[in-house]
Amino acid sequence: MSTPLLSDILEKLKSPATIPKGWLLKRLKALTPQDFSTLMEFMTQTSCLPLLVAIDKDFSLPRDFRTTALEIRKRLGDRVAPEEERLLEEEQGIRHALFNRPADKGLEENTYLGGIINRLVRLPEPLAKAIIQDLVKEKGEAVLPFLKMVYQKSADNYALMALEVLATIEIPESKDVLQEVAATEQNKLVQKFAKKLLYRLRGVAFPAEITGQGIKMPPKSVLTAPDHNIIKQAWVSFIDGQGNRLIHLLKSLPMAQMQFITLLLSDTQGIMDCQAGDGPKKVVTLAIDKVIKSTEVIEIPPAYAMALIAECQEINKKAGQELPREFLATLGYILTRKAEDKQGALIYQEIPVESVSESPYFLHRSSSLLELKEFGSWLIPAAELERYLLKLREIEQSLIIVSEYLQRERVEEVYQEIVREFFSPEKRAIYRGRLEEMAYFLWATERQEEARLALAAALGLGDMVGDKILEHPFAKQLVYRSIEAVRD
């Protein structure tokens, strides 16, 4: 008998072309090996090659899952590159060397482990990271010396990865290593990243007990004050073309009651709407689960959510626009507090700026973001394009006969005029903020490549001032697409 999760996946696989790859990959991680085996049998009988390829490329999935997907691809006649099979074999060898190492030998400095690290850093970075994360889950704090070796012996990207994984081991020694790196590292990129990780760890209560099953935090004191009116969890949707997004909050109330709050925020108009409902914790939790599962949202830190709300609240205040009554009733207390600084968008805690800004590849490909469904409504308002449309019609309907080349050149000049005039300093700031938020949304939904493209586009809007904006691929494509949409 299949589980509800497997049944849901199988039902959607009846139309595999309509399934977002991210949706499927996220759910695969929750499947048992038995359910996954059932799913693979089904996929063998259907046209699911693109999804099988996506499974092979997602290194966060168990190796057995990816190996099975590759075998099915071969069975279905797909051309599997020798490099893919070699990679799986090499991964198996490295995992065996690390996970089956005798406990008495440990993971301390020695020539043997140095050779393993040399092999590890030749793997794609996401795969190397997945292996080390699994190692931490199984061996706990015993991995610390090994992580220090990876940091010391590796190039920048792998050194950063090792520090990032090290920061997830919430014991004092992790903090000590990061503080040492932040104080003594000569490489500015690595030093800056270590400081960001320390910033993330500053709220962790040490010491924490770490076991093979994970991290066990100290129990709360029975004398701790009741946590009434505290935001326990927060979720956000992606941002639409008008700069709107939903934020869902779970707030604690007295007498074991909870409150579920939904706000509609706009980065140009502020807090537009607020709805709330409360009840016993179990009832509210079930209602939240239903909403979260039926919409596309990601979880974010409650403090960050409140900072986003505070920013929008300031927009209402500056515009002299009243705040929704329900907001004043449920969250009005934040009016009396100073708005917390976001300390920069969340994506900067995940991707070092230099890893994106120093590679023209990401900015060059940023226009492809507009092909994603989340960017489907990203268009320049038709009202702002009217006068340019008139110019384009005049060129196309002109009685003066000119060459096709000259006509295209004049049309291109109008497009450049739109890019230059629409992306004013104010609009660049707005779109930069939207792209930063979308970058984190894409990162959290396990689309790391697209997240880097969005971050590159955001950084480009900050750097490309004046006529340089004409070279911005995302900005240009947004204009082209918006004109086409109005004309259609």
N, C-alpha and C positions, 0 to 999 in steps of 0.2 A: 504494500500500500504506500503510495507516494505521499510525501509531506506537502502541506499547503504551498510552501515556497517552490518546490519542484513542480507541482501542478500548475502554478502561475507561470513558470518559465516555459513549460511544455505547451501551454495554451497559446502563449505569445509566439512560440516558434512555428506555429502553423502558418504564420506570415513572417518569415525570417527577415525579409528585406526591410520591414518597418521597425525592427528592433534597434534602438540605439545601442552601440557596442558598450558604452559605459554602463548602461542599465544592466546588461547581462553580466558583465565582468564583476560588478559590485556584488551581485547576488550569488555568483559562483563561489565566492569566498565563504559563504555561509552554508554551502552544501556539504553533506557528509560524503565520504568516498563512495558509499553505496548509491546515494542519489546521483552523484556525478557519473557513475558508471551507467545508470539508467538513462541519464541525459545524453551521454555519448552514443548509446545504442540508437536513440531517437535521431540524433544528428547525422548518424551514418546513413539513415534512410531518407533524409531530406536535403534540400539544397542550402547548406549552411556554411559553405567554404569561407566566406568573408568573416563569419563569426569564429570559425575554427582558427583562422589565421590570427585574429585578434587575441584569442586565448593563448596562442603560442608566444605572442609578443608581450603579454602581461606577466612580467617576472615576479610580481607579488603573489601569483597563484602557485600552489604547490607544484613541484617538478613533475610529480606523477600525472597531474592534470594536463600539463603542457605536453608531456611525452605522449599521452593517449591522444590528444588532439592532433599531434603531428602524424601519428600512425594512421589515424582516420583520414587525414588529408591525403596521405600516400595511397590509401585504399580507394579513395574517390578519384584518383588520377591527377591530383594537384602536383605541380612541380615543386618539390622541396629542395631548397638549396643545401648543398653539402655543409655549408657553414652552420646552418641551423642544427643539424644532427651533431656536428662537432661540438657546438656550444653546449648541448645537453649532456654530452659525454664528459666534457671538461667540468661542468657544474657538478656532476655526480662524483667525479674524482675529488674535487675540492671539498664538497660536503662530507664525503667519507673520511678524508684526512682530518677535518676539523671536529666533526661530531663524534667520531669513534676513537678519538685520541684518548689513551688511558688516563684516568684521573690523576695518577701519581706523577705524570709528566706535565700535566697542566698546559696552560697557554702562555707560558713565559717566553722571554727572549731566547732564541736559539736558531741555529742555522736551518733546521728543518722548517720551522714556521716562517722564516724569512723566504724560503723557496715557495711556500704556499701563498704568501702575500704577493710575490712576484707574479704568480699565476692569477691570483684574485683580481689584481688591478688591470689585467688584460681583458677581463670580462666587461661587458657593457655596465656602466655605473649602476643603473637600476637593479640589475641582477646581483652585482656584488653587494649592494645595500640590502637586498632581500635575504641573501645568505647570512650576512652578519646579524640582521635583526632576528632571524630564526635562531642563531647561535646564542644571542642574548636571552631569548625566551627559554632556551633549554639550560644554559649554564650560568645565567645570572651574572653576579659581579666577578666571577672568575674570568670573564671576557675582557675586563678592563686592561690588563697588560697587553693583550692582543690588539685591542683598539688603539692603544698608544703606539704600538709598533706600526700599524697601518698608517696612522697620522704622520709618524716620523719618516717613513720610507716611501711615501706616495706623492704623486703630483697633486696639484691644488684640488681638483674636483674630488678625488678619493680621500684626500686629507679632510676636506670639509665634510664629506659623507661620514667618515669615522667619528668626527667630533659631534655631528648631529645625532648619531646613534648613541654615542657615549652619554649625551645629555639626557637620554631617556632612562638611564640607570640612575634613579634618584637616590643616591647615597652621597655622603660628604666627599668621598674621594673623587667622584665625577666633577663636582664643583671645583675641587682643588686643581684638577688637571686643566679645566677651562680657564680658571683664574691665572694659572701659570702661562698658558698659551696667550691669553689676552695681554699679559704684562711683558712677555719676552719675545713673542713671535715677530720676526723681521718682515715677513710677508704681510702687507697691509690688508689684503683680501682675507686671509685666514684670521688675522688678528681681529678684524671687524666682525667676522662671523662668530668667533668665540664670544665676543662681547654681547652679540645678539642672543646667543644661547644662554648666557648668564642672566640676561634680562628676563628671559622666559622662565628661568629656574628660580628667580628671586622670591616667588611666592610659595615655593615648595617647603613643607615642614620637614626638616631633617632632625634626627636620623630616621631613615626608613629601612625596614627589613626587606631584603630582596631574596627571593627564592627561585627555584626553577619554574614555579608557576606564575611568577610575576612579582610585582611590588606590593608589599603590605604596609600601609601607612599606619602610624600610631593611632589608637582609638581616641575618639573625642571624649573630653572630660564631661562628666554628668553635670558639672557646674557651668557648662557653656551656655551663654544666653540663647533664648529661643530665636530661631532664624525666621521671624515673621517679616513679610514684605521684602523678601530677598528674591532676586531673579536667579532661579536655579539652572535654567537652560535657555538657549536662544537659537533660532534658526532663521535663515534668510533665503529668499528666492534670488534668481538672477535679475539683472537690471534690464528693463525693456527699452525700446527706442526713445521713449520720452523721459527716461531717467527715473522711472518708478520701480519700486520693489516692495515686497511684503516682508515683514519681520514678525515672527511668532515668538512669544515669551511665555515661560512657565514660572509663575510667581507663587511663593509660599504665603499662606494665610494662617491666622490663629486657628486652634482647634482642629489640626490635621486636615485643613482645607487647602485646596490649590486653586489657582486662577490661570486661565489660558487667555492670553492677550494677543490680538493680531492688529498690526498697524500697517497702513499704506503710506510709504514715505516717497517723497520726490526730492531729487537733488536740486530742483529749481523752485519748488513751491512749498517745501517743508512737509509737515505732518498733515496728511489730507484726510485720513479717517482712522478710527480706532474702534475695535469691537472687543468685548471681553465676556467671559463666562466663568463661573466658579462652582465648586462642589467638592465632594470627597475626593481624596487623592486618586483612588482607583478609577473612579468615573472620569475624572479629568484626564488621567493618563491614557485611558482607552480612547477618548476623543482626540487627544493629541496624536496618538499613533495613527489613527485613521486619516487625519489631515496630512501628516508628514508622509505617509505612504502614497497618498493620492496626488501629491504635488511635488514639484522639483525644488527641493530646498536642501541646504547644507547646514550643519551645526557650526556655530561660532561661539567664542568666549562671551559670556554674559556682559562682561565689562565693555567689550568692544561693541556689542549691540547697543548698550546704553549710550556709548559715545556717538554712535551713528544717529541715534534718536536725538541726542542733545544738539548735534549739528543741525538737524532739520528743524528743531525747535527754535534755533537762532534765526533760521530763514523766515519762519512765521513771525518772529518778533520784529525783524527788520522791515518786513513787508506790512506790518500792522495787521496781520491776518489772525483771526481768532483760532485758538487751538480747539480740537474736537472735545466735546464735553466728557466723553468716556475716557479720553486721555487724561484730563485733569482729575477725574475720579480715581483712576487706577495707577497712574504714574506721575501725577502732579507734584509729588514730593521731590522729584529731581529738579524741579524749577528752583528749589531753595538751595540746591547744591551747585557748586562750580562744575561745569561740564568737564569730564575727564578727557584728557588728550589721548587720541588713538595711538600715539607713538608711531604713526605711519600705518599704511595699509597692511593687512595681515600677510599679503603675499611676500613682503620684504623679509618676513621671518622664515620663509620657505626657500626663496631663490635669491642667492647673492646677486646684487645688481650687476657687478662686473662680469658675471658669467653670461649675461644677456647683452649688456651694452657694448662689450668688446667684440661681439660677433655680429657682423652685418646680416648673417643668415636669417636671424629671427625677425628683424625689422622688415627685411625684403619679403618674407613670406606672410607678414601680418595681415595682408588683404584677404587671405584665405579664411580668416576668422568669420567673415561675413557669410560664409557658406554654412556655418553652424546654425542649428535651429534656434539656439538661444539669442542669436543676433538677427533673427528673421525680421523683427520689427524695427531694426535700427535703420532709420531713414531720416533725411532732413525734411522738416515740415514743408508741405507743398507751398504754403503761403510765402515762405522765404525764397522760393525758387521762381516765382512768377515772372519777375522782370528779366531773369536770365533765359527763361523759356521763350519770351518774346524775341530776345536777341537771336536765339537759335532758329526760330521760325523765319526771321528776316533773312538770315544767311541762306537757309534752305530754299526759301521762296523768292529770293532775289532775281530780278529780271536781267541783271548783269551776268553775263556768261563768264565764268572763271573755271580754271582747271580743277579737277577733282582733288588734286594735291593741295591747292590753295584753299579750297573750301574746307577740307579737313583741318588745315592749319588754323583757319578762323574759328572753327568749332572748338578746337583744342584750346584756343585762347580764352573762349568763354568758360570752358571747364576750369581752366587755371584761375580765372577771375573769381569763380565761385569758391574754389578751395581757399584762395587768399583772403577773401572777404568774410566767408562764413567762419573760418577758424581764427577768429579774433583771439587776443590773449584770454578773455573771459571764457570763450567757448573751448579753447584748448585746455584750460584748467578743468572745466566741467567734464570733458571727454577723457582727460587723463584720469580723473577720479573714477569715472565709470569703468574704464579699462583696467585699472588697478583692482577694483572690486571683482570684475569679471575674471581677471587672472586667478584670483583666489578661488572663485567658484569652480573654474575649470580644474584647478589643482586639486581641490577637495573632491571632485568627481572623477579623479584619476585620469585626467588628460593633461599630463605634464608638458608635452610638446606644445599644445595649444595655449597652456598657461604662460609659457615663456614667450610665445608670439604676442599675447595680449600685454604682457609686461613690457616687451620691447616697443610695442605701439604706444603705450602710455609714456614711456621714457622719451620716445621720439617727439611726442607732442610737447614735452617740456623743453627739449633741446633745439628743435627746428623752428627758430623764430624767423619772422620776415618771410622772404621769398623761399627760404629753405623748406617751408611747409609744402611747397609744390612737389617735393621729392618724397613726401611721406606716403608709402603705399596704401596704408589703411585709409587715410584721409581722402586720397584720390579715388579709391574704389567706392567709398561711401557716397561721394558726390556722383560718380558715374551711375551707381545703382539707384540713387534717389531720383535722378533725372529720368532714367528709364522707367521707374515705377510711376512717376507722374504722367509720362507720355502714354503709358499703357492704359 
